[in-house]
Amino acid sequence: MAHTDIPSPDVSNAVPRPEYPRPSFVRENWLNLNGSWQFAFDPGDSGLERGLVHQELDGRILVPFCPESELSGIGDTDFHPAVWYRRTVRIPADWAGRRVLLHFGAVDHDATVWADDREVARHSGGFTSFTADLGEVADPAGEGAEVVIVVRARDARHGPQARGKQATEYANSDCHYTRTTGIWQTVWMEPVSEVHLRRPRITPDLASGAFHLELPLSANRPGHRITARVSDADGETVAEATVRADLDMAPRMVLALPEDRRRPWSPEDPHLYRVRIELLDADGEAVDRAECTAGLRSVAVDGKRLLLNGRPVFQRLVLDQGWYPDGLMTAPDDAALVRDIELSLAAGFNGARLHQKVFEERFLHHADRLGYLVWGEFGDWGAGSGRTTRDNQQPTAGFVAQWLEAVERDYSHPSIVGWCPLNETHQELHDRQSVLDDVTRGMFLATKAADTSRPVLDASGYSHRVAETDVYDSHSYEQDPEAFRRQMAGLDKDEPFLNPDNRGNPGKRDTDAVWSLPYRGQPYFCSEFGGIWWNPEEAEAAAGDDREVSWGYGERPRTEEEFQTRFAGLTAALLDDPLMFGYCYTQLTDVFQEQNGVYRFDRSSKLDVARVRAAQQRPAAFERPAGEEGR
């Protein structure tokens, strides 16, 4: 098969989201468990006491869509403190003698899993994947054993919890949207041997033309070894290596590419290599094998410059929230993930901030193969305590744990060029250490420890609490292009715009407060701007300024010409700054009542996208050769 292909399951068209869910670590033998499951709401969270683990459930739901979504077949948007799922699964007969791993792409928010009345997994966090090891499933008749899988998901309305953009009030409002409860990504199984590979880490080393592989194992056995082979787009093996697998919990190897077969991954040429990995026993028999993709690229910092493959590449990013009218946080099909990237590229963007959500891994797979630059982000909103801005953020230790799960899952994707664990943590900086200070530093250091190959932004906008953060940024929704240009000036004097700041915005609240540690000359970008409020149908409506129906930032344009002029002016202010390495425009699509997207919520057009693209294609001053960019 081609090096970017993923094996397809043998399922009917009735099974939603049938594609292989983990394209960065592929085994050929697997079973998709999406489809119809028994289901029950548990409004009192008393199901365990009432014995729901052992009972048939009255309702039905279409997994992997959450019960709030239309695609689930339910569409109940009220609060659901607990929900239950049940399904009987027949294990394929040819899996006999192997361990069965049960994988969950994501369950919001706290999940407990039982198999045949035995608890097999607990997991906290609504954005990250987890696995239940069912062990060897007995099949004395050789016809395929049946296993009853039961899942309970809890989703609290109150208290600190990483929710992303999910509303904590009943109705959608401002930039908060319909909630997601329970299973919202693919559920699937695969068989493995007693000793098997775990997800590898692949680190590109462009300077030496090599890939560094870290290969964690479930266990070590005498005589075991691992072989790995790298092939390029032509299918030709260009590097291979073997390492002992009986000494280290995570054997390491280097796969050096010949100079004439080194092809850097970039937006212009998103070349992916295929890496085949085999775990061999003492007799040389393969006990496990998998395939991965890898991109050879580098990210570096040189003063205020952020470099890709040693050169300045201006990052024309768009804010992508990853919501869909019918599936909410779950894309209706795989084509929808590809479509969002294609729409972004068509509008002139070359990447995205994946905003307030850990996107499913297939999106990153498509970003890899399409050359789409990505900043990975956590859905950290939900830590507000309702207190004053002095100590209003109360993230828990769970934020750190869940974020590390996301970094570990997505480490090997070349499209990811930076990490951002927190977003808009509104809190004053004062003379006592706060929970936010501790957690921000903890998430930053944990990310740096987990990944030394990418820059880390401690928090996007507002409260920068880590002095040595690799990147610094701000958010501004100033709508006047000239005022915005003045506001964003100052990088050449090491005096960039900071949040909060009243330059060009004298009516802004909290302008006397200090929210961040000082800027120290890091690469800088405006990671949220624009958000131009545009709904052509409401432009002339009498109730067109009703922000419960439609809203965006600033005064809404009354014509598309006004929108295009404003968009071109705002982007030009940043493209013309030789020390600005990029920007992120809000946003790719409308989301419910927030109508400030380049496209509508259903992804249809609402403006001349060609003009949006043309405005972004003017040369970026940042990309001038070193010595000419005003450093």
C-alpha positions, -999 to +999 in steps of 0.1 A: +000+000+000+011+036-005+030+051+024+002+074+035-026+048+032-044+034+062-060+000+061-098+001+059-120-021+081-144-046+067-176-029+079-208-018+063-216+018+054-239+020+084-209+022+107-199+059+112-163+070+111-150+036+098-115+049+091-084+038+111-082+062+140-045+061+148-027+068+116+007+076+132+010+040+146-008+015+124-014-022+129-033-041+102-055-062+125-082-042+143-120-039+149-140-007+147-167-006+175-185+025+163-222+021+156-253+015+177-248+010+215-273+007+243-275+040+261-290+056+292-289+090+309-282+090+346-293+124+359-287+115+396-253+097+389-268+068+408-263+042+381-236+023+399-258+019+430-287+009+408-267-018+392-265-004+356-232-022+352-251-055+350-283-044+332-295-039+297-300-002+289-333+010+274-320+036+249-298+036+218-271+060+206-249+061+175-212+061+187-189+081+183-214+110+184-222+125+218-259+126+230-261+163+226-254+160+188-280+154+161-258+126+146-261+106+178-298+101+171-306+118+204-298+156+203-305+163+240-286+195+248-294+196+286-268+189+312-259+153+317-239+146+349-236+109+340-244+087+310-240+049+304-231+028+273-233-010+268-224-032+239-217-069+234-187-074+212-176-106+195-138-110+195-126-124+161-117-161+165-082-155+150-073-132+179-072-162+202-040-164+223-033-126+221-041-098+244-070-075+234-066-038+237-098-016+239-091+019+227-111+051+233-103+081+212-119+105+237-146+103+264-158+135+281-150+138+309-144+111+335-148+075+322-150+041+339-149+010+317-161-026+326-156-057+306-178-087+317-185-069+350-148-064+357-135-028+359-107-025+333-100+012+331-105+046+346-096+079+328-101+116+336-101+141+308-124+147+279-098+154+252-073+126+254-072+089+244-069+059+267-067+022+265-081-007+285-061-040+284-086-068+284-059-095+285-065-128+267-102-134+261-111-170+265-126-187+234-128-224+242-152-231+212-130-213+188-159-193+174-150-159+188-157-150+224-183-124+234-174-096+258-199-071+273-184-036+274-200-010+297-189+026+299-199+053+324-190+089+316-193+117+342-194+153+331-198+178+359-215+212+353-196+230+380-160+231+393-126+233+376-126+210+346-109+213+312-140+220+290-127+241+262-155+261+246-183+240+262-210+262+278-216+260+315-249+278+311-278+260+295-279+282+263-250+290+240-237+325+245-207+346+234-180+321+224-194+291+244-211+263+226-233+232+230-217+207+254-202+173+246-208+145+271-195+109+269-179+091+239-171+115+210-143+097+192-139+063+177-139+032+200-119+003+186-100-029+195-068-045+183-049-078+193-013-077+204+012-103+216+021-105+253+053-085+245+044-057+221+054-023+208+039+008+224+035+041+205+070+051+193+085+086+194+100+097+161+122+128+163+135+144+131+171+155+130+174+176+099+210+187+108+223+152+105+197+139+081+183+112+105+153+101+125+158+093+162+134+065+173+124+058+209+106+025+211+088+017+243+078-019+250+053-036+272+081-058+285+116-070+278+125-106+269+159-123+263+169-124+227+142-099+215+152-072+191+136-044+170+142-037+134+131-005+116+132+004+079+126+038+064+112+041+028+106+073+009+078+084-014+091+060-041+087+031-018+125+024-017+141+015+016+166+043+023+177+034+059+174+005+083+187-004+118+184-031+144+186-027+182+184-051+211+150-051+229+160-071+260+179-044+280+160-011+279+123-003+286+124+020+255+152+010+231+166+038+209+180+039+175+191+063+148+180+059+112+205+079+091+193+089+056+217+091+027+224+127+017+207+122-017+175+108-001+170+136+024+138+156+016+128+181+042+091+183+051+076+218+045+044+235+035+056+236-001+068+199-001+051+179+027+071+148+020+065+119+044+087+088+049+072+055+060+088+038+089+082+000+093+089-014+128+091-051+138+096-067+172+114-100+167+117-128+193+148-149+200+140-171+169+137-141+146+099-144+143+079-112+143+057-109+174+046-074+166+048-050+137+035-015+129+039+013+104+044+050+111+049+081+090+076+107+096+086+141+083+122+154+083+120+190+095+133+213+121+121+242+143+145+267+157+147+301+175+172+328+164+166+359+184+131+371+175+130+347+145+112+314+146+126+293+118+113+262+099+141+242+084+165+270+091+146+297+073+119+322+083+085+311+072+057+335+081+029+316+098-004+327+083-025+308+108-063+307+113-081+299+145-098+265+140-122+254+168-132+221+152-170+222+157-196+210+134-234+217+133-245+181+134-216+164+152-205+192+176-168+183+185-170+152+163-165+156+125-194+138+106-168+120+085-132+119+076-137+140+045-149+169+068-114+170+084-097+172+050-122+198+039-114+221+067-077+221+059-085+226+022-108+255+030-081+272+051-055+267+024-079+281-002-083+313+019-045+318+019-037+304+054-008+279+058-017+266+092-039+268+123-041+272+160-062+241+170-081+262+195-094+250+229-096+214+218-073+185+213-082+175+177-086+139+168-054+123+154-067+119+119-068+157+115-031+158+123-025+130+098-041+151+071-021+181+082+011+161+079+004+150+043-010+184+032+018+205+046-003+224+071+014+241+101-003+234+134+000+247+170-013+221+194-034+234+222-053+221+253-089+229+260-081+244+293-111+268+297-131+258+326-107+267+354-123+300+363-135+302+399-157+333+396-134+352+420-118+386+412-091+388+386-065+385+414-070+347+418-098+337+395-080+308+378-079+275+396-066+248+372-060+214+389-032+188+386-054+170+361-047+197+336-011+188+336-017+151+333-042+154+305-020+178+286+009+154+288-013+127+274-020+150+244+017+158+238+027+121+240+000+111+216+008+137+190+046+140+194+056+124+161+035+146+138+057+169+117+028+193+111+029+204+148+054+232+151+046+245+186+027+237+218+004+259+238-010+244+270-031+274+281-052+301+265-063+335+279-057+328+316-071+362+328-053+369+361-034+397+376+002+392+386+008+399+423+034+393+449+021+359+460+025+326+442-009+315+429-024+282+417-022+296+381+015+304+386+023+269+397+002+251+371+014+273+342+050+267+351+043+230+357+026+226+322+055+245+306+082+225+322+064+192+316+060+201+279+097+210+276+107+177+294+084+157+270+095+175+239+128+194+234+123+197+196+095+223+195+089+258+210+064+261+239+042+291+245+033+292+282-001+307+276-017+323+245-025+359+254-030+376+287-012+359+316+024+350+307+038+335+339+070+318+327+099+342+321+117+318+298+088+309+276+101+302+241+075+324+224+055+355+235+022+367+221-009+388+226-045+389+215-061+421+201-095+426+184-089+462+175-108+467+143-093+499+129-063+489+108-043+520+115-049+518+152-041+481+151-008+489+133+002+514+160-008+490+187+013+462+173+044+484+168+072+483+193+089+450+187+120+468+175+123+485+209+114+453+228+081+469+238+054+448+221+017+450+228+008+431+259-025+420+274-041+439+290-030+472+274-049+503+266-028+516+237-054+525+210-081+512+233-085+538+261-118+524+273-105+489+281-110+476+316-081+465+339-056+486+320-037+495+352-032+458+361-001+438+353-009+403+341+024+390+327+061+388+334+081+412+312+088+404+275+124+392+271+130+394+233+114+361+223+098+355+189+065+373+190+032+370+171-003+382+174-021+349+180-056+362+179-069+392+159-096+401+135-128+382+143-146+405+120-183+402+126-199+394+092-232+378+084-245+391+051-281+380+058-282+401+090-262+431+077-293+452+071-317+435+095-334+456+120-323+432+148-289+428+133-271+440+164-287+414+186-256+396+199-275+367+212-284+359+176-252+369+159-220+384+171-184+390+164-158+416+174-161+453+170-187+472+149-200+449+122-193+458+085-224+468+066-211+456+033-186+429+022-164+456+007-160+470+042-151+435+055-125+430+028-109+464+033-107+458+070-093+423+066-066+435+042-057+464+065-054+442+096-033+415+080-011+441+063-002+456+097+013+423+107+027+412+074+046+445+072+064+441+106+098+424+100+099+411+135+065+395+136+069+358+128+032+351+122-004+357+131-036+338+138-068+352+124-101+345+142-116+324+127-120+297+100-158+292+103-187+306+122-196+285+152-233+287+163-240+324+172-203+334+168-205+347+132-170+359+125-157+331+103-143+332+068-168+305+061-203+297+075-208+270+101-218+246+074-186+254+056-204+271+027-191+305+013-203+338+026-177+361+010-152+363-018-125+339-005-102+348-034-099+384-020-091+370+014-064+349-001-050+378-021-047+400+009-026+374+026-003+367-003+015+400-001+052+393+009+059+391+046+087+414+058+097+386+083+107+364+053+134+388+041+169+373+042+188+376+075+202+411+079+175+427+059+145+421+083+153+447+108+166+426+136 
